[in-house]
């Protein structure tokens, strides 16, 4: 079955978005840790940053898995 003309571009755009989401979540964790000298996000004062970067990383990984390049069908 042939894919629509813009399907490949849409897949690449979504893949790039989820890559940026994952990279942004990891960068946010590292920058927060370096600026505030804390690497444990579950303390009372740091739980808000966990609420921000955990979904970014989770959705980034899930999106990368969903939009990775399809393997060619073997026949």
N, C-alpha and C positions, 0 to 999 in steps of 0.2 A: 504494500500500500504506500503510495507516494504521500509525502508530507506536504502541507501547504507551503506556499512560497516564503512566507515570513516566519515560519515555525523555528527555523534554525536561529534566526536573529533573536527571537523572543526567548529561546532557551539560553542563548549566550548572555542576554541582558539579565535574565533572572539569576543565572549562575554568577555573574559579576556582582549583582546586588547581594547575594548571600555570602559571597566571598568577602565583600566589604563589611558585612554585618559581623561575620566571624572575626575578621581582623580587628574591627573596631572594638568588639567585646574584649578580646585579648589585650589590645592596647590600653583600653580603659582600666582593666585590672592592673596592668603593670604601672601605668602612670599614677593611679591612685596609690598603689603600694609604695612607689618611690616618693611621692609628694608627702604622704602622711605617715610613712615609715611603719606601715602595718600590712601584714599579708594574710591576716585571719579576718574574713569578712563577717563572721557570725556574732561578733560582739555587739552590744546594744548600740553603740555609736556608729558602727560600720555596716549595719544591715541594709541601709538604703542603697549603697553602692552594689551590694549583692543582688538586690531586686532589679537593678538596671543591667548589669553585665551578664548575669546568668541567662536570662531569656535571649539576649543578643547572641551569646555563644551557642545556646541550644538551637535557636531558629536558624542560625548560620550553618550548623552541622547538618540539620535536617534538610535544609534547602539544598546544600551541596549534594547530599545523597539523592535527593529527588531529581535534580537537574543535571546530574553528571551525564557525560556523553554516552549514548546508547551503544552497546556492542552490536556489530553487524550480525544478522541472523545467519547461522550456519545451516546449510541444507545438505 
